[in-house]
Amino acid sequence: MNGTDVEPTTFRIDELAGLAETTVRNVRAYQDRGLIPPPQRLGRVGLYSSEHLARLRLISSMLDRGYSLSNIGELFEAWEQGHDIGELLGFEAALAAPWSTEAEVTLSLEELSERFGDLVQVDTLSEVEQLELFEFDGEQVRVKSPRLLEAGAALVAAGVTVPAVVGHALALRTDIERIAERFVDLVKAEIIDPLGEPIPTDELPRLTELVTRLRPLAEQVVDAELARAIDRQVRARLSETMDRLAAQASTADGRQDRRQADLQLGQGQPAAS
């Protein structure tokens, strides 16, 4: 079976629960409470949309922030009765939609090994699993971030050990979390919090646009700063290595000149001055 990129627009209930990182039981409970609308029916199968996924992610986010299901239900009901629910759903979708545009792939075990080389061999899988970048489903493997695994595989192929790749990847993930937290805190403290409670409904379109634009803006800043930082670190940390290589090249050139001179003398030719 070949690996295929899958980006479904509708989901069965088990698929929806997996993407929202909740349970089928919770999905049904939220539906019974009216927190999410019922699915579209195709025969006996219920099909859920990206709007259901966005709503589930928002519910999970609000639960994490301390809201009860009753609070969340009252909030949704108030919006639906007194405000434009389309604006709320637009803001909701912008907040809860996944920021990564990378598509997952499903591979066989053989394809996983072929594609990612020594990084995912039998004796290294237990270490790499710490990165939580793939899940096993019988004879198939769902790879959540092919790009990250490909980067790790390239490092291993270049000679970096698997434990080093895993350790540095986990450390880097912590650093990136702090960067993401800084961006979100900036927007919350400088733009959202000053609006007060309740947030004026006429601000929702502007906030939705802002959240949508935040991702490319954050990527632009991080890419630029990372490039500048790598330039600085290469000069600071690898200058000694470059000096050694230059000295080695100079020594090798000197030896080559001496060998050439000896050869010329041995042949009765004057050495080059």
C-alpha positions as CSV (number, residue, x, y, z in Angstrom):
1,M,0.0,0.0,0.0
2,N,1.5,3.3,-1.0
3,G,1.6,6.3,1.4
4,T,-1.1,8.8,0.7
5,D,-1.7,12.3,2.0
6,V,-5.2,12.6,3.4
7,E,-7.1,15.8,4.1
8,P,-10.7,14.8,4.6
9,T,-13.5,17.4,4.6
10,T,-15.9,15.2,6.5
11,F,-15.3,12.8,9.4
12,R,-16.9,9.8,11.0
13,I,-17.4,10.2,14.7
14,D,-14.3,8.2,15.6
15,E,-12.1,10.2,13.2
16,L,-13.5,13.4,14.5
17,A,-12.8,12.4,18.1
18,G,-9.2,11.5,17.2
19,L,-8.5,14.8,15.5
20,A,-10.0,16.7,18.4
21,E,-8.0,14.6,20.9
22,T,-11.2,13.6,22.8
23,T,-13.3,10.5,22.9
24,V,-16.4,9.3,21.0
25,R,-18.2,9.3,24.3
26,N,-17.4,13.0,24.8
27,V,-18.5,13.9,21.3
28,R,-21.9,12.3,21.9
29,A,-22.2,13.9,25.3
30,Y,-21.5,17.4,23.8
31,Q,-24.0,16.7,21.1
32,D,-26.7,15.7,23.6
33,R,-26.0,19.0,25.5
34,G,-26.4,21.0,22.3
35,L,-22.8,22.1,22.4
36,I,-22.2,20.9,18.9
37,P,-24.8,20.5,16.1
38,P,-25.9,17.0,14.9
39,P,-24.0,15.5,12.0
40,Q,-25.1,15.3,8.4
41,R,-26.6,11.9,7.8
42,L,-25.6,9.7,4.9
43,G,-27.7,6.6,5.4
44,R,-27.0,5.4,8.9
45,V,-23.6,7.1,9.0
46,G,-23.2,10.5,10.7
47,L,-20.7,12.8,8.9
48,Y,-19.1,15.7,10.8
49,S,-17.5,18.8,9.2
50,S,-14.5,21.0,9.9
51,E,-16.9,23.3,11.8
52,H,-17.6,20.4,14.2
53,L,-13.9,19.9,14.7
54,A,-13.3,23.6,15.4
55,R,-16.2,23.6,17.9
56,L,-14.8,20.6,19.7
57,R,-11.3,22.1,19.9
58,L,-12.8,25.3,21.3
59,I,-14.7,23.3,23.9
60,S,-11.6,21.5,24.9
61,S,-9.7,24.8,25.1
62,M,-12.4,26.4,27.3
63,L,-12.5,23.3,29.6
64,D,-8.7,23.6,30.0
65,R,-9.2,27.3,31.0
66,G,-11.6,26.3,33.8
67,Y,-15.0,26.7,32.1
68,S,-17.6,24.1,33.0
69,L,-19.8,22.5,30.3
70,S,-22.7,24.5,31.7
71,N,-20.7,27.8,31.3
72,I,-19.8,26.9,27.8
73,G,-23.4,26.0,26.9
74,E,-24.7,29.3,28.3
75,L,-22.0,31.2,26.3
76,F,-23.0,29.5,23.1
77,E,-26.7,30.0,23.8
78,A,-26.2,33.7,24.5
79,W,-24.3,34.2,21.2
80,E,-26.8,32.2,19.3
81,Q,-29.7,34.2,20.7
82,G,-28.3,37.7,20.7
83,H,-25.5,37.9,18.3
84,D,-24.4,36.8,14.8
85,I,-23.4,33.2,15.3
86,G,-21.5,33.3,12.0
87,E,-19.1,35.8,13.4
88,L,-18.6,33.7,16.6
89,L,-18.0,30.6,14.5
90,G,-15.5,32.4,12.3
91,F,-13.5,33.5,15.3
92,E,-13.9,30.1,16.9
93,A,-12.6,28.4,13.7
94,A,-9.7,30.8,13.5
95,L,-8.7,30.1,17.1
96,A,-9.2,26.3,17.0
97,A,-8.2,25.4,13.5
98,P,-4.8,23.5,13.2
99,W,-2.0,25.8,12.4
100,S,0.1,23.2,10.7
101,T,-0.7,22.7,7.0
102,E,1.4,19.5,6.8
103,A,-0.7,16.5,5.8
104,E,-0.3,13.2,7.7
105,V,0.7,10.1,5.7
106,T,-0.2,6.5,6.3
107,L,2.6,4.0,5.5
108,S,3.2,0.3,5.9
109,L,6.1,-0.7,8.2
110,E,8.2,-1.5,5.2
111,E,7.5,1.9,3.7
112,L,8.3,3.6,7.0
113,S,11.7,2.0,7.1
114,E,12.4,2.8,3.4
115,R,11.4,6.4,3.7
116,F,13.1,7.3,7.0
117,G,16.1,5.0,6.9
118,D,18.1,4.2,10.0
119,L,16.0,6.6,12.1
120,V,13.1,4.2,12.4
121,Q,14.7,0.7,12.4
122,V,13.7,-1.9,14.9
123,D,16.5,-1.1,17.4
124,T,15.8,2.7,17.3
125,L,12.0,2.8,17.2
126,S,11.6,2.9,21.0
127,E,13.7,6.0,21.3
128,V,12.1,7.8,18.3
129,E,8.6,7.1,19.7
130,Q,9.4,9.7,22.4
131,L,8.9,12.4,19.7
132,E,5.2,11.3,19.3
133,L,5.4,11.8,15.6
134,F,3.7,8.6,14.5
135,E,1.2,6.0,15.7
136,F,0.9,2.3,14.9
137,D,-2.4,0.9,13.7
138,G,-1.9,-2.8,13.1
139,E,0.3,-3.1,10.1
140,Q,0.0,0.6,9.2
141,V,1.7,3.6,10.7
142,R,0.2,7.1,10.8
143,V,3.0,9.7,10.5
144,K,1.9,13.0,11.9
145,S,4.8,15.1,10.7
146,P,6.7,13.6,7.7
147,R,8.9,16.7,7.5
148,L,10.2,16.4,11.0
149,L,11.0,12.7,10.5
150,E,12.7,13.4,7.2
151,A,14.9,16.0,8.9
152,G,15.8,13.5,11.6
153,A,16.5,10.8,9.0
154,A,18.8,13.2,7.2
155,L,20.8,13.9,10.3
156,V,21.1,10.2,11.1
157,A,22.3,9.6,7.6
158,A,24.9,12.3,8.0
159,G,26.3,10.5,11.1
160,V,24.4,12.0,14.0
161,T,23.3,9.3,16.5
162,V,19.6,8.6,17.0
163,P,19.8,9.4,20.8
164,A,21.3,12.8,19.9
165,V,18.6,13.5,17.3
166,V,15.8,12.6,19.7
167,G,17.3,14.5,22.7
168,H,17.9,17.7,20.7
169,A,14.5,17.5,19.0
170,L,12.8,17.3,22.5
171,A,14.9,20.2,23.7
172,L,14.0,22.2,20.5
173,R,10.3,21.5,21.0
174,T,10.5,23.1,24.5
175,D,12.2,26.2,23.0
176,I,9.6,26.5,20.3
177,E,6.8,26.2,22.9
178,R,8.3,29.2,24.7
179,I,8.4,31.2,21.4
180,A,4.8,30.3,20.6
181,E,3.7,31.2,24.1
182,R,5.4,34.6,23.7
183,F,3.5,35.4,20.5
184,V,0.1,34.3,21.9
185,D,0.7,36.3,25.2
186,L,1.6,39.4,23.1
187,V,-1.7,39.3,21.2
188,K,-3.8,38.5,24.2
189,A,-2.2,41.2,26.4
190,E,-2.0,43.9,23.8
191,I,-5.1,43.4,21.7
192,I,-7.7,41.0,23.2
193,D,-7.6,41.9,26.9
194,P,-7.9,45.6,26.4
195,L,-11.3,45.0,24.8
196,G,-12.7,44.0,28.2
197,E,-15.6,41.7,29.0
198,P,-17.7,41.0,27.1
199,I,-15.8,41.4,23.9
200,P,-17.7,43.7,21.6
201,T,-19.3,41.8,18.8
202,D,-18.2,44.3,16.2
203,E,-14.6,43.4,17.0
204,L,-14.9,39.8,16.1
205,P,-14.2,40.2,12.3
206,R,-11.0,42.1,13.1
207,L,-9.9,39.6,15.7
208,T,-10.6,36.7,13.3
209,E,-8.5,38.4,10.6
210,L,-5.7,39.0,13.2
211,V,-5.6,35.4,14.3
212,T,-5.6,34.2,10.7
213,R,-2.6,36.6,9.9
214,L,-0.7,35.6,13.1
215,R,0.7,32.4,11.7
216,P,2.5,33.7,8.6
217,L,3.7,36.7,10.7
218,A,5.0,34.5,13.4
219,E,6.7,32.2,10.9
220,Q,8.3,35.3,9.2
221,V,9.8,36.6,12.4
222,V,11.0,33.2,13.6
223,D,12.6,32.4,10.2
224,A,14.4,35.7,10.0
225,E,15.7,35.5,13.6
226,L,16.7,31.9,13.3
227,A,18.7,32.7,10.1
228,R,20.5,35.5,11.9
229,A,21.2,33.4,15.0
230,I,22.6,30.5,12.9
231,D,24.9,32.9,11.1
232,R,26.2,34.3,14.5
233,Q,26.6,30.8,16.0
234,V,28.4,29.4,12.9
235,R,30.9,32.3,13.1
236,A,31.3,32.0,16.9
237,R,31.5,28.3,17.3
238,L,33.0,27.0,14.0
239,S,35.6,29.7,13.4
240,E,38.2,27.6,15.2
241,T,37.3,24.6,13.0
242,M,37.7,26.8,9.9
243,D,41.1,28.0,11.1
244,R,42.2,24.4,11.5
245,L,41.0,23.5,8.0
246,A,42.8,26.5,6.6
247,A,46.0,25.5,8.4
248,Q,45.7,21.9,7.2
249,A,45.3,23.2,3.6
250,S,48.3,25.4,4.0
251,T,50.4,22.5,5.4
252,A,49.3,20.2,2.6
253,D,50.1,22.8,0.0
254,G,53.6,23.2,1.5
255,R,54.2,19.5,1.4
256,Q,53.1,19.3,-2.2
257,D,55.5,22.1,-3.1
258,R,58.4,20.3,-1.4
259,R,57.5,17.0,-3.1
260,Q,57.4,18.8,-6.5
261,A,60.7,20.5,-5.8
262,D,62.4,17.2,-4.8
263,L,61.0,15.5,-8.0
264,Q,62.4,18.3,-10.2
265,L,65.8,18.1,-8.5
266,G,65.8,14.3,-8.9
267,Q,65.2,14.8,-12.6
268,G,68.0,17.4,-12.9
269,Q,65.6,20.3,-13.4
270,P,66.0,23.5,-11.4
271,A,63.4,23.9,-8.7
272,A,60.8,26.6,-9.2
273,S,61.6,29.7,-7.3
